[in-house]
């Protein structure tokens, strides 16, 4: 299943609402042009649906399109990048 993921800049996160619950990948922006992924939250009732993977993929694609470097402070984001080396070039240090 594909989820409708949106970039909520006011809340500094990529998010989707499924069955009335919000899942998101939160970030901070550091200068120069670095996005720091701080945590990924998927409510228990939504777990096992691949939502976190889709959130992170969407967020990394957005970072690439905006020519941002990535700091994966969030363990889930770091693990995703390790499993998907095509995003390794985005990592800052």
HTML snippet that shows the backbone in 3Dmol.js (N, CA, C, O; Angstrom):
<script src="https://3Dmol.org/build/3Dmol-min.js"></script>
<div id="view" style="width:600px;height:400px;position:relative"></div>
<script>
const pdb = `
ATOM      1  N   UNK A   1       0.844  -1.182   0.000  1.00  0.00           N
ATOM      2  CA  UNK A   1       0.000   0.000   0.000  1.00  0.00           C
ATOM      3  C   UNK A   1       0.889   1.245   0.000  1.00  0.00           C
ATOM      4  O   UNK A   1       1.945   1.272   0.631  1.00  0.00           O
ATOM      5  N   UNK A   2       0.447   2.249  -0.705  1.00  0.00           N
ATOM      6  CA  UNK A   2       1.159   3.527  -0.745  1.00  0.00           C
ATOM      7  C   UNK A   2       0.376   4.534   0.098  1.00  0.00           C
ATOM      8  O   UNK A   2      -0.851   4.611   0.029  1.00  0.00           O
ATOM      9  N   UNK A   3       1.119   5.302   0.893  1.00  0.00           N
ATOM     10  CA  UNK A   3       0.490   6.262   1.794  1.00  0.00           C
ATOM     11  C   UNK A   3       0.688   7.675   1.274  1.00  0.00           C
ATOM     12  O   UNK A   3       1.676   7.972   0.604  1.00  0.00           O
ATOM     13  N   UNK A   4      -0.261   8.538   1.591  1.00  0.00           N
ATOM     14  CA  UNK A   4      -0.205   9.943   1.204  1.00  0.00           C
ATOM     15  C   UNK A   4       0.683  10.680   2.204  1.00  0.00           C
ATOM     16  O   UNK A   4       0.245  11.037   3.297  1.00  0.00           O
ATOM     17  N   UNK A   5       1.926  10.898   1.815  1.00  0.00           N
ATOM     18  CA  UNK A   5       2.901  11.540   2.704  1.00  0.00           C
ATOM     19  C   UNK A   5       3.025  12.999   2.317  1.00  0.00           C
ATOM     20  O   UNK A   5       3.166  13.335   1.141  1.00  0.00           O
ATOM     21  N   UNK A   6       2.971  13.858   3.313  1.00  0.00           N
ATOM     22  CA  UNK A   6       3.096  15.298   3.053  1.00  0.00           C
ATOM     23  C   UNK A   6       4.211  15.876   3.923  1.00  0.00           C
ATOM     24  O   UNK A   6       4.537  15.355   4.990  1.00  0.00           O
ATOM     25  N   UNK A   7       4.771  16.954   3.431  1.00  0.00           N
ATOM     26  CA  UNK A   7       5.826  17.662   4.156  1.00  0.00           C
ATOM     27  C   UNK A   7       5.149  18.761   4.962  1.00  0.00           C
ATOM     28  O   UNK A   7       4.656  19.738   4.399  1.00  0.00           O
ATOM     29  N   UNK A   8       5.128  18.604   6.260  1.00  0.00           N
ATOM     30  CA  UNK A   8       4.542  19.588   7.157  1.00  0.00           C
ATOM     31  C   UNK A   8       5.693  20.455   7.683  1.00  0.00           C
ATOM     32  O   UNK A   8       6.295  20.148   8.712  1.00  0.00           O
ATOM     33  N   UNK A   9       5.981  21.529   6.969  1.00  0.00           N
ATOM     34  CA  UNK A   9       7.118  22.377   7.329  1.00  0.00           C
ATOM     35  C   UNK A   9       6.916  23.080   8.667  1.00  0.00           C
ATOM     36  O   UNK A   9       7.885  23.311   9.390  1.00  0.00           O
ATOM     37  N   UNK A  10       5.670  23.425   9.012  1.00  0.00           N
ATOM     38  CA  UNK A  10       5.395  24.082  10.303  1.00  0.00           C
ATOM     39  C   UNK A  10       5.820  23.208  11.477  1.00  0.00           C
ATOM     40  O   UNK A  10       6.331  23.712  12.477  1.00  0.00           O
ATOM     41  N   UNK A  11       5.609  21.902  11.357  1.00  0.00           N
ATOM     42  CA  UNK A  11       5.950  20.960  12.420  1.00  0.00           C
ATOM     43  C   UNK A  11       7.325  20.321  12.206  1.00  0.00           C
ATOM     44  O   UNK A  11       7.773  19.533  13.038  1.00  0.00           O
ATOM     45  N   UNK A  12       7.994  20.651  11.106  1.00  0.00           N
ATOM     46  CA  UNK A  12       9.305  20.071  10.756  1.00  0.00           C
ATOM     47  C   UNK A  12       9.254  18.551  10.728  1.00  0.00           C
ATOM     48  O   UNK A  12       9.998  17.864  11.428  1.00  0.00           O
ATOM     49  N   UNK A  13       8.348  18.051   9.893  1.00  0.00           N
ATOM     50  CA  UNK A  13       8.235  16.604   9.769  1.00  0.00           C
ATOM     51  C   UNK A  13       7.541  16.203   8.473  1.00  0.00           C
ATOM     52  O   UNK A  13       6.794  16.976   7.873  1.00  0.00           O
ATOM     53  N   UNK A  14       7.813  14.976   8.070  1.00  0.00           N
ATOM     54  CA  UNK A  14       7.105  14.336   6.970  1.00  0.00           C
ATOM     55  C   UNK A  14       6.094  13.427   7.639  1.00  0.00           C
ATOM     56  O   UNK A  14       6.442  12.671   8.546  1.00  0.00           O
ATOM     57  N   UNK A  15       4.831  13.492   7.197  1.00  0.00           N
ATOM     58  CA  UNK A  15       3.795  12.792   7.944  1.00  0.00           C
ATOM     59  C   UNK A  15       2.740  12.187   7.040  1.00  0.00           C
ATOM     60  O   UNK A  15       2.581  12.568   5.881  1.00  0.00           O
ATOM     61  N   UNK A  16       2.029  11.235   7.611  1.00  0.00           N
ATOM     62  CA  UNK A  16       0.866  10.653   6.960  1.00  0.00           C
ATOM     63  C   UNK A  16      -0.146  10.311   8.046  1.00  0.00           C
ATOM     64  O   UNK A  16       0.226  10.008   9.180  1.00  0.00           O
ATOM     65  N   UNK A  17      -1.405  10.362   7.699  1.00  0.00           N
ATOM     66  CA  UNK A  17      -2.475   9.989   8.624  1.00  0.00           C
ATOM     67  C   UNK A  17      -3.129   8.722   8.093  1.00  0.00           C
ATOM     68  O   UNK A  17      -3.586   8.673   6.951  1.00  0.00           O
ATOM     69  N   UNK A  18      -3.165   7.702   8.938  1.00  0.00           N
ATOM     70  CA  UNK A  18      -3.747   6.420   8.567  1.00  0.00           C
ATOM     71  C   UNK A  18      -4.702   6.014   9.683  1.00  0.00           C
ATOM     72  O   UNK A  18      -4.326   5.975  10.854  1.00  0.00           O
ATOM     73  N   UNK A  19      -5.927   5.716   9.309  1.00  0.00           N
ATOM     74  CA  UNK A  19      -6.939   5.294  10.288  1.00  0.00           C
ATOM     75  C   UNK A  19      -7.027   6.265  11.469  1.00  0.00           C
ATOM     76  O   UNK A  19      -7.220   5.844  12.610  1.00  0.00           O
ATOM     77  N   UNK A  20      -6.885   7.553  11.195  1.00  0.00           N
ATOM     78  CA  UNK A  20      -7.010   8.579  12.217  1.00  0.00           C
ATOM     79  C   UNK A  20      -5.767   8.813  13.066  1.00  0.00           C
ATOM     80  O   UNK A  20      -5.777   9.679  13.941  1.00  0.00           O
ATOM     81  N   UNK A  21      -4.702   8.063  12.829  1.00  0.00           N
ATOM     82  CA  UNK A  21      -3.455   8.222  13.578  1.00  0.00           C
ATOM     83  C   UNK A  21      -2.363   8.798  12.682  1.00  0.00           C
ATOM     84  O   UNK A  21      -2.297   8.490  11.492  1.00  0.00           O
ATOM     85  N   UNK A  22      -1.508   9.638  13.266  1.00  0.00           N
ATOM     86  CA  UNK A  22      -0.445  10.288  12.503  1.00  0.00           C
ATOM     87  C   UNK A  22       0.887   9.594  12.768  1.00  0.00           C
ATOM     88  O   UNK A  22       1.276   9.368  13.914  1.00  0.00           O
ATOM     89  N   UNK A  23       1.570   9.264  11.681  1.00  0.00           N
ATOM     90  CA  UNK A  23       2.936   8.736  11.739  1.00  0.00           C
ATOM     91  C   UNK A  23       3.818   9.784  11.090  1.00  0.00           C
ATOM     92  O   UNK A  23       3.401  10.458  10.148  1.00  0.00           O
ATOM     93  N   UNK A  24       5.057   9.924  11.599  1.00  0.00           N
ATOM     94  CA  UNK A  24       5.906  10.978  11.039  1.00  0.00           C
ATOM     95  C   UNK A  24       7.391  10.715  11.239  1.00  0.00           C
ATOM     96  O   UNK A  24       7.810   9.945  12.104  1.00  0.00           O
ATOM     97  N   UNK A  25       8.165  11.390  10.397  1.00  0.00           N
ATOM     98  CA  UNK A  25       9.626  11.450  10.513  1.00  0.00           C
ATOM     99  C   UNK A  25       9.964  12.913  10.767  1.00  0.00           C
ATOM    100  O   UNK A  25       9.752  13.763   9.902  1.00  0.00           O
ATOM    101  N   UNK A  26      10.488  13.203  11.945  1.00  0.00           N
ATOM    102  CA  UNK A  26      10.767  14.585  12.355  1.00  0.00           C
ATOM    103  C   UNK A  26      12.206  14.954  12.028  1.00  0.00           C
ATOM    104  O   UNK A  26      13.085  14.095  11.950  1.00  0.00           O
ATOM    105  N   UNK A  27      12.425  16.245  11.842  1.00  0.00           N
ATOM    106  CA  UNK A  27      13.758  16.723  11.495  1.00  0.00           C
ATOM    107  C   UNK A  27      14.000  18.122  12.020  1.00  0.00           C
ATOM    108  O   UNK A  27      13.071  18.826  12.416  1.00  0.00           O
ATOM    109  N   UNK A  28      15.266  18.513  12.018  1.00  0.00           N
ATOM    110  CA  UNK A  28      15.700  19.891  12.240  1.00  0.00           C
ATOM    111  C   UNK A  28      16.556  20.271  11.045  1.00  0.00           C
ATOM    112  O   UNK A  28      17.155  19.405  10.408  1.00  0.00           O
ATOM    113  N   UNK A  29      16.616  21.543  10.742  1.00  0.00           N
ATOM    114  CA  UNK A  29      17.488  22.029   9.671  1.00  0.00           C
ATOM    115  C   UNK A  29      18.684  22.710  10.314  1.00  0.00           C
ATOM    116  O   UNK A  29      18.533  23.579  11.172  1.00  0.00           O
ATOM    117  N   UNK A  30      19.877  22.305   9.887  1.00  0.00           N
ATOM    118  CA  UNK A  30      21.117  22.944  10.322  1.00  0.00           C
ATOM    119  C   UNK A  30      21.750  23.611   9.109  1.00  0.00           C
ATOM    120  O   UNK A  30      21.564  23.180   7.971  1.00  0.00           O
ATOM    121  N   UNK A  31      22.480  24.641   9.371  1.00  0.00           N
ATOM    122  CA  UNK A  31      23.202  25.296   8.283  1.00  0.00           C
ATOM    123  C   UNK A  31      24.578  24.684   8.173  1.00  0.00           C
ATOM    124  O   UNK A  31      25.115  24.271   9.201  1.00  0.00           O
ATOM    125  N   UNK A  32      25.169  24.597   7.052  1.00  0.00           N
ATOM    126  CA  UNK A  32      24.590  24.963   5.767  1.00  0.00           C
ATOM    127  C   UNK A  32      23.868  23.784   5.110  1.00  0.00           C
ATOM    128  O   UNK A  32      24.476  22.754   4.819  1.00  0.00           O
ATOM    129  N   UNK A  33      22.612  23.946   4.890  1.00  0.00           N
ATOM    130  CA  UNK A  33      21.816  23.033   4.076  1.00  0.00           C
ATOM    131  C   UNK A  33      21.903  21.571   4.503  1.00  0.00           C
ATOM    132  O   UNK A  33      22.112  20.679   3.680  1.00  0.00           O
ATOM    133  N   UNK A  34      21.739  21.346   5.800  1.00  0.00           N
ATOM    134  CA  UNK A  34      21.753  19.983   6.330  1.00  0.00           C
ATOM    135  C   UNK A  34      20.441  19.708   7.054  1.00  0.00           C
ATOM    136  O   UNK A  34      19.978  20.516   7.860  1.00  0.00           O
ATOM    137  N   UNK A  35      19.851  18.556   6.754  1.00  0.00           N
ATOM    138  CA  UNK A  35      18.643  18.123   7.445  1.00  0.00           C
ATOM    139  C   UNK A  35      19.041  17.017   8.423  1.00  0.00           C
ATOM    140  O   UNK A  35      19.692  16.040   8.050  1.00  0.00           O
ATOM    141  N   UNK A  36      18.642  17.190   9.667  1.00  0.00           N
ATOM    142  CA  UNK A  36      18.971  16.235  10.728  1.00  0.00           C
ATOM    143  C   UNK A  36      17.680  15.494  11.094  1.00  0.00           C
ATOM    144  O   UNK A  36      16.761  16.084  11.664  1.00  0.00           O
ATOM    145  N   UNK A  37      17.617  14.209  10.766  1.00  0.00           N
ATOM    146  CA  UNK A  37      16.438  13.425  11.119  1.00  0.00           C
ATOM    147  C   UNK A  37      16.569  12.998  12.574  1.00  0.00           C
ATOM    148  O   UNK A  37      17.497  12.276  12.940  1.00  0.00           O
ATOM    149  N   UNK A  38      15.628  13.453  13.401  1.00  0.00           N
ATOM    150  CA  UNK A  38      15.728  13.261  14.845  1.00  0.00           C
ATOM    151  C   UNK A  38      14.972  12.041  15.349  1.00  0.00           C
ATOM    152  O   UNK A  38      15.445  11.369  16.266  1.00  0.00           O
ATOM    153  N   UNK A  39      13.827  11.740  14.787  1.00  0.00           N
ATOM    154  CA  UNK A  39      13.092  10.543  15.179  1.00  0.00           C
ATOM    155  C   UNK A  39      11.976  10.227  14.192  1.00  0.00           C
ATOM    156  O   UNK A  39      11.471  11.096  13.480  1.00  0.00           O
ATOM    157  N   UNK A  40      11.617   8.964  14.179  1.00  0.00           N
ATOM    158  CA  UNK A  40      10.519   8.470  13.349  1.00  0.00           C
ATOM    159  C   UNK A  40       9.512   7.831  14.297  1.00  0.00           C
ATOM    160  O   UNK A  40       9.859   6.967  15.102  1.00  0.00           O
ATOM    161  N   UNK A  41       8.264   8.267  14.189  1.00  0.00           N
ATOM    162  CA  UNK A  41       7.216   7.789  15.093  1.00  0.00           C
ATOM    163  C   UNK A  41       6.085   7.155  14.284  1.00  0.00           C
ATOM    164  O   UNK A  41       5.494   7.788  13.408  1.00  0.00           O
ATOM    165  N   UNK A  42       5.802   5.904  14.595  1.00  0.00           N
ATOM    166  CA  UNK A  42       4.646   5.211  14.024  1.00  0.00           C
ATOM    167  C   UNK A  42       3.870   4.634  15.209  1.00  0.00           C
ATOM    168  O   UNK A  42       4.394   3.793  15.939  1.00  0.00           O
ATOM    169  N   UNK A  43       2.630   5.079  15.405  1.00  0.00           N
ATOM    170  CA  UNK A  43       1.838   4.546  16.522  1.00  0.00           C
ATOM    171  C   UNK A  43       1.727   3.019  16.449  1.00  0.00           C
ATOM    172  O   UNK A  43       1.689   2.442  15.362  1.00  0.00           O
ATOM    173  N   UNK A  44       1.675   2.384  17.602  1.00  0.00           N
ATOM    174  CA  UNK A  44       1.629   0.917  17.676  1.00  0.00           C
ATOM    175  C   UNK A  44       0.554   0.313  16.781  1.00  0.00           C
ATOM    176  O   UNK A  44       0.782  -0.711  16.137  1.00  0.00           O
ATOM    177  N   UNK A  45      -0.604   0.941  16.739  1.00  0.00           N
ATOM    178  CA  UNK A  45      -1.713   0.382  15.962  1.00  0.00           C
ATOM    179  C   UNK A  45      -1.442   0.412  14.451  1.00  0.00           C
ATOM    180  O   UNK A  45      -2.173  -0.214  13.684  1.00  0.00           O
ATOM    181  N   UNK A  46      -0.403   1.132  14.020  1.00  0.00           N
ATOM    182  CA  UNK A  46      -0.055   1.200  12.601  1.00  0.00           C
ATOM    183  C   UNK A  46       1.211   0.417  12.267  1.00  0.00           C
ATOM    184  O   UNK A  46       1.614   0.358  11.106  1.00  0.00           O
ATOM    185  N   UNK A  47       1.830  -0.174  13.260  1.00  0.00           N
ATOM    186  CA  UNK A  47       3.107  -0.845  13.010  1.00  0.00           C
ATOM    187  C   UNK A  47       2.926  -2.065  12.105  1.00  0.00           C
ATOM    188  O   UNK A  47       1.854  -2.667  12.044  1.00  0.00           O
ATOM    189  N   UNK A  48       4.010  -2.406  11.405  1.00  0.00           N
ATOM    190  CA  UNK A  48       3.995  -3.565  10.526  1.00  0.00           C
ATOM    191  C   UNK A  48       3.418  -3.323   9.149  1.00  0.00           C
ATOM    192  O   UNK A  48       3.225  -4.271   8.388  1.00  0.00           O
ATOM    193  N   UNK A  49       3.141  -2.085   8.813  1.00  0.00           N
ATOM    194  CA  UNK A  49       2.542  -1.765   7.513  1.00  0.00           C
ATOM    195  C   UNK A  49       3.541  -1.118   6.547  1.00  0.00           C
ATOM    196  O   UNK A  49       3.177  -0.770   5.424  1.00  0.00           O
ATOM    197  N   UNK A  50       4.780  -0.958   6.971  1.00  0.00           N
ATOM    198  CA  UNK A  50       5.784  -0.346   6.098  1.00  0.00           C
ATOM    199  C   UNK A  50       5.702   1.172   6.030  1.00  0.00           C
ATOM    200  O   UNK A  50       6.297   1.793   5.149  1.00  0.00           O
ATOM    201  N   UNK A  51       4.973   1.762   6.953  1.00  0.00           N
ATOM    202  CA  UNK A  51       4.774   3.211   6.932  1.00  0.00           C
ATOM    203  C   UNK A  51       6.078   3.946   7.185  1.00  0.00           C
ATOM    204  O   UNK A  51       6.377   4.915   6.486  1.00  0.00           O
ATOM    205  N   UNK A  52       6.858   3.516   8.158  1.00  0.00           N
ATOM    206  CA  UNK A  52       8.124   4.194   8.460  1.00  0.00           C
ATOM    207  C   UNK A  52       9.053   4.164   7.256  1.00  0.00           C
ATOM    208  O   UNK A  52       9.707   5.162   6.954  1.00  0.00           O
ATOM    209  N   UNK A  53       9.120   3.029   6.563  1.00  0.00           N
ATOM    210  CA  UNK A  53       9.959   2.944   5.363  1.00  0.00           C
ATOM    211  C   UNK A  53       9.540   3.964   4.321  1.00  0.00           C
ATOM    212  O   UNK A  53      10.386   4.637   3.732  1.00  0.00           O
ATOM    213  N   UNK A  54       8.249   4.084   4.091  1.00  0.00           N
ATOM    214  CA  UNK A  54       7.768   5.040   3.093  1.00  0.00           C
ATOM    215  C   UNK A  54       8.019   6.480   3.526  1.00  0.00           C
ATOM    216  O   UNK A  54       8.371   7.322   2.700  1.00  0.00           O
ATOM    217  N   UNK A  55       7.843   6.768   4.809  1.00  0.00           N
ATOM    218  CA  UNK A  55       8.115   8.118   5.310  1.00  0.00           C
ATOM    219  C   UNK A  55       9.572   8.495   5.067  1.00  0.00           C
ATOM    220  O   UNK A  55       9.867   9.578   4.560  1.00  0.00           O
ATOM    221  N   UNK A  56      10.478   7.591   5.433  1.00  0.00           N
ATOM    222  CA  UNK A  56      11.905   7.884   5.316  1.00  0.00           C
ATOM    223  C   UNK A  56      12.318   7.984   3.852  1.00  0.00           C
ATOM    224  O   UNK A  56      13.086   8.875   3.488  1.00  0.00           O
ATOM    225  N   UNK A  57      11.828   7.095   3.022  1.00  0.00           N
ATOM    226  CA  UNK A  57      12.154   7.177   1.589  1.00  0.00           C
ATOM    227  C   UNK A  57      11.704   8.520   1.020  1.00  0.00           C
ATOM    228  O   UNK A  57      12.453   9.182   0.302  1.00  0.00           O
ATOM    229  N   UNK A  58      10.495   8.909   1.340  1.00  0.00           N
ATOM    230  CA  UNK A  58       9.967  10.189   0.859  1.00  0.00           C
ATOM    231  C   UNK A  58      10.834  11.349   1.355  1.00  0.00           C
ATOM    232  O   UNK A  58      11.166  12.255   0.591  1.00  0.00           O
ATOM    233  N   UNK A  59      11.191  11.312   2.627  1.00  0.00           N
ATOM    234  CA  UNK A  59      12.003  12.381   3.212  1.00  0.00           C
ATOM    235  C   UNK A  59      13.380  12.454   2.567  1.00  0.00           C
ATOM    236  O   UNK A  59      13.884  13.546   2.304  1.00  0.00           O
ATOM    237  N   UNK A  60      13.994  11.297   2.309  1.00  0.00           N
ATOM    238  CA  UNK A  60      15.317  11.288   1.683  1.00  0.00           C
ATOM    239  C   UNK A  60      15.250  11.760   0.227  1.00  0.00           C
ATOM    240  O   UNK A  60      16.154  12.446  -0.248  1.00  0.00           O
ATOM    241  N   UNK A  61      14.194  11.395  -0.466  1.00  0.00           N
ATOM    242  CA  UNK A  61      14.016  11.885  -1.841  1.00  0.00           C
ATOM    243  C   UNK A  61      13.838  13.403  -1.848  1.00  0.00           C
ATOM    244  O   UNK A  61      14.350  14.095  -2.727  1.00  0.00           O
ATOM    245  N   UNK A  62      13.114  13.903  -0.868  1.00  0.00           N
ATOM    246  CA  UNK A  62      12.938  15.347  -0.749  1.00  0.00           C
ATOM    247  C   UNK A  62      14.274  16.028  -0.465  1.00  0.00           C
ATOM    248  O   UNK A  62      14.581  17.061  -1.059  1.00  0.00           O
ATOM    249  N   UNK A  63      15.060  15.460   0.428  1.00  0.00           N
ATOM    250  CA  UNK A  63      16.376  16.022   0.733  1.00  0.00           C
ATOM    251  C   UNK A  63      17.246  16.049  -0.521  1.00  0.00           C
ATOM    252  O   UNK A  63      17.933  17.036  -0.784  1.00  0.00           O
ATOM    253  N   UNK A  64      17.216  14.970  -1.289  1.00  0.00           N
ATOM    254  CA  UNK A  64      17.998  14.919  -2.529  1.00  0.00           C
ATOM    255  C   UNK A  64      17.551  16.002  -3.504  1.00  0.00           C
ATOM    256  O   UNK A  64      18.382  16.685  -4.104  1.00  0.00           O
ATOM    257  N   UNK A  65      16.248  16.156  -3.660  1.00  0.00           N
ATOM    258  CA  UNK A  65      15.737  17.143  -4.621  1.00  0.00           C
ATOM    259  C   UNK A  65      16.081  18.575  -4.210  1.00  0.00           C
ATOM    260  O   UNK A  65      16.206  19.458  -5.059  1.00  0.00           O
ATOM    261  N   UNK A  66      16.234  18.799  -2.894  1.00  0.00           N
ATOM    262  CA  UNK A  66      16.583  20.138  -2.409  1.00  0.00           C
ATOM    263  C   UNK A  66      18.088  20.304  -2.181  1.00  0.00           C
ATOM    264  O   UNK A  66      18.548  21.325  -1.669  1.00  0.00           O
ATOM    265  N   UNK A  67      18.850  19.262  -2.578  1.00  0.00           N
ATOM    266  CA  UNK A  67      20.309  19.282  -2.455  1.00  0.00           C
ATOM    267  C   UNK A  67      20.763  19.515  -1.012  1.00  0.00           C
ATOM    268  O   UNK A  67      21.688  20.283  -0.748  1.00  0.00           O
ATOM    269  N   UNK A  68      20.086  18.829  -0.090  1.00  0.00           N
ATOM    270  CA  UNK A  68      20.453  18.890   1.322  1.00  0.00           C
ATOM    271  C   UNK A  68      21.319  17.687   1.666  1.00  0.00           C
ATOM    272  O   UNK A  68      21.161  16.616   1.080  1.00  0.00           O
ATOM    273  N   UNK A  69      22.223  17.861   2.604  1.00  0.00           N
ATOM    274  CA  UNK A  69      22.919  16.712   3.160  1.00  0.00           C
ATOM    275  C   UNK A  69      22.117  16.221   4.363  1.00  0.00           C
ATOM    276  O   UNK A  69      21.301  16.953   4.923  1.00  0.00           O
ATOM    277  N   UNK A  70      22.361  14.985   4.744  1.00  0.00           N
ATOM    278  CA  UNK A  70      21.545  14.331   5.761  1.00  0.00           C
ATOM    279  C   UNK A  70      22.414  13.902   6.947  1.00  0.00           C
ATOM    280  O   UNK A  70      23.505  13.358   6.776  1.00  0.00           O
ATOM    281  N   UNK A  71      21.898  14.164   8.157  1.00  0.00           N
ATOM    282  CA  UNK A  71      22.464  13.607   9.388  1.00  0.00           C
ATOM    283  C   UNK A  71      21.395  12.692   9.973  1.00  0.00           C
ATOM    284  O   UNK A  71      20.364  13.177  10.438  1.00  0.00           O
ATOM    285  N   UNK A  72      21.617  11.392   9.960  1.00  0.00           N
ATOM    286  CA  UNK A  72      20.604  10.469  10.486  1.00  0.00           C
ATOM    287  C   UNK A  72      20.777  10.198  11.978  1.00  0.00           C
ATOM    288  O   UNK A  72      21.269   9.138  12.364  1.00  0.00           O
ATOM    289  N   UNK A  73      20.375  11.151  12.816  1.00  0.00           N
ATOM    290  CA  UNK A  73      20.423  10.932  14.269  1.00  0.00           C
ATOM    291  C   UNK A  73      19.429   9.862  14.695  1.00  0.00           C
ATOM    292  O   UNK A  73      19.659   9.144  15.668  1.00  0.00           O
ATOM    293  N   UNK A  74      18.347   9.759  13.982  1.00  0.00           N
ATOM    294  CA  UNK A  74      17.323   8.748  14.250  1.00  0.00           C
ATOM    295  C   UNK A  74      17.867   7.377  13.838  1.00  0.00           C
ATOM    296  O   UNK A  74      18.336   7.204  12.714  1.00  0.00           O
ATOM    297  N   UNK A  75      17.802   6.417  14.744  1.00  0.00           N
ATOM    298  CA  UNK A  75      18.320   5.077  14.460  1.00  0.00           C
ATOM    299  C   UNK A  75      17.599   4.416  13.285  1.00  0.00           C
ATOM    300  O   UNK A  75      18.213   3.680  12.512  1.00  0.00           O
ATOM    301  N   UNK A  76      16.309   4.674  13.151  1.00  0.00           N
ATOM    302  CA  UNK A  76      15.568   4.066  12.039  1.00  0.00           C
ATOM    303  C   UNK A  76      16.057   4.615  10.707  1.00  0.00           C
ATOM    304  O   UNK A  76      16.251   3.857   9.756  1.00  0.00           O
ATOM    305  N   UNK A  77      16.260   5.932  10.630  1.00  0.00           N
ATOM    306  CA  UNK A  77      16.751   6.545   9.398  1.00  0.00           C
ATOM    307  C   UNK A  77      18.149   6.020   9.073  1.00  0.00           C
ATOM    308  O   UNK A  77      18.440   5.705   7.919  1.00  0.00           O
ATOM    309  N   UNK A  78      19.001   5.926  10.070  1.00  0.00           N
ATOM    310  CA  UNK A  78      20.357   5.402   9.852  1.00  0.00           C
ATOM    311  C   UNK A  78      20.305   3.969   9.316  1.00  0.00           C
ATOM    312  O   UNK A  78      21.033   3.629   8.384  1.00  0.00           O
ATOM    313  N   UNK A  79      19.452   3.137   9.898  1.00  0.00           N
ATOM    314  CA  UNK A  79      19.321   1.752   9.446  1.00  0.00           C
ATOM    315  C   UNK A  79      18.762   1.690   8.027  1.00  0.00           C
ATOM    316  O   UNK A  79      19.187   0.860   7.224  1.00  0.00           O
ATOM    317  N   UNK A  80      17.817   2.561   7.722  1.00  0.00           N
ATOM    318  CA  UNK A  80      17.241   2.594   6.373  1.00  0.00           C
ATOM    319  C   UNK A  80      18.322   2.922   5.349  1.00  0.00           C
ATOM    320  O   UNK A  80      18.404   2.280   4.302  1.00  0.00           O
ATOM    321  N   UNK A  81      19.144   3.911   5.646  1.00  0.00           N
ATOM    322  CA  UNK A  81      20.209   4.307   4.721  1.00  0.00           C
ATOM    323  C   UNK A  81      21.215   3.165   4.566  1.00  0.00           C
ATOM    324  O   UNK A  81      21.711   2.927   3.464  1.00  0.00           O
ATOM    325  N   UNK A  82      21.515   2.474   5.633  1.00  0.00           N
ATOM    326  CA  UNK A  82      22.448   1.345   5.560  1.00  0.00           C
ATOM    327  C   UNK A  82      21.895   0.242   4.656  1.00  0.00           C
ATOM    328  O   UNK A  82      22.644  -0.382   3.905  1.00  0.00           O
ATOM    329  N   UNK A  83      20.579   0.003   4.729  1.00  0.00           N
ATOM    330  CA  UNK A  83      19.939  -1.019   3.900  1.00  0.00           C
ATOM    331  C   UNK A  83      19.716  -0.562   2.467  1.00  0.00           C
ATOM    332  O   UNK A  83      19.520  -1.386   1.574  1.00  0.00           O
ATOM    333  N   UNK A  84      19.744   0.750   2.241  1.00  0.00           N
ATOM    334  CA  UNK A  84      19.497   1.322   0.913  1.00  0.00           C
ATOM    335  C   UNK A  84      20.669   2.236   0.555  1.00  0.00           C
ATOM    336  O   UNK A  84      20.567   3.458   0.661  1.00  0.00           O
ATOM    337  N   UNK A  85      21.790   1.629   0.128  1.00  0.00           N
ATOM    338  CA  UNK A  85      23.011   2.415  -0.101  1.00  0.00           C
ATOM    339  C   UNK A  85      22.886   3.500  -1.161  1.00  0.00           C
ATOM    340  O   UNK A  85      23.764   4.355  -1.276  1.00  0.00           O
ATOM    341  N   UNK A  86      21.814   3.479  -1.930  1.00  0.00           N
ATOM    342  CA  UNK A  86      21.607   4.541  -2.929  1.00  0.00           C
ATOM    343  C   UNK A  86      21.407   5.902  -2.276  1.00  0.00           C
ATOM    344  O   UNK A  86      21.460   6.928  -2.953  1.00  0.00           O
ATOM    345  N   UNK A  87      21.176   5.917  -0.964  1.00  0.00           N
ATOM    346  CA  UNK A  87      21.039   7.179  -0.236  1.00  0.00           C
ATOM    347  C   UNK A  87      22.291   7.546   0.545  1.00  0.00           C
ATOM    348  O   UNK A  87      22.333   8.598   1.183  1.00  0.00           O
ATOM    349  N   UNK A  88      23.292   6.711   0.505  1.00  0.00           N
ATOM    350  CA  UNK A  88      24.527   6.944   1.247  1.00  0.00           C
ATOM    351  C   UNK A  88      25.232   8.236   0.890  1.00  0.00           C
ATOM    352  O   UNK A  88      25.889   8.846   1.733  1.00  0.00           O
ATOM    353  N   UNK A  89      25.095   8.651  -0.360  1.00  0.00           N
ATOM    354  CA  UNK A  89      25.763   9.895  -0.796  1.00  0.00           C
ATOM    355  C   UNK A  89      25.158  11.140  -0.144  1.00  0.00           C
ATOM    356  O   UNK A  89      25.755  12.215  -0.199  1.00  0.00           O
ATOM    357  N   UNK A  90      23.998  11.008   0.462  1.00  0.00           N
ATOM    358  CA  UNK A  90      23.367  12.154   1.117  1.00  0.00           C
ATOM    359  C   UNK A  90      23.910  12.406   2.515  1.00  0.00           C
ATOM    360  O   UNK A  90      23.784  13.509   3.046  1.00  0.00           O
ATOM    361  N   UNK A  91      24.513  11.385   3.107  1.00  0.00           N
ATOM    362  CA  UNK A  91      24.926  11.470   4.511  1.00  0.00           C
ATOM    363  C   UNK A  91      26.084  12.442   4.700  1.00  0.00           C
ATOM    364  O   UNK A  91      27.075  12.430   3.970  1.00  0.00           O
ATOM    365  N   UNK A  92      25.911  13.282   5.713  1.00  0.00           N
ATOM    366  CA  UNK A  92      26.897  14.294   6.064  1.00  0.00           C
ATOM    367  C   UNK A  92      27.818  13.718   7.123  1.00  0.00           C
ATOM    368  O   UNK A  92      27.454  13.594   8.292  1.00  0.00           O
ATOM    369  N   UNK A  93      29.021  13.368   6.685  1.00  0.00           N
ATOM    370  CA  UNK A  93      30.038  12.877   7.614  1.00  0.00           C
ATOM    371  C   UNK A  93      29.618  11.617   8.258  1.00  0.00           C
ATOM    372  O   UNK A  93      30.357  11.064   9.072  1.00  0.00           O
TER     373      UNK A  93
END
`;
const viewer = $3Dmol.createViewer("view");
viewer.addModel(pdb, "pdb");
viewer.setStyle({}, {cartoon: {color: "spectrum"}});
viewer.zoomTo();
viewer.render();
</script>
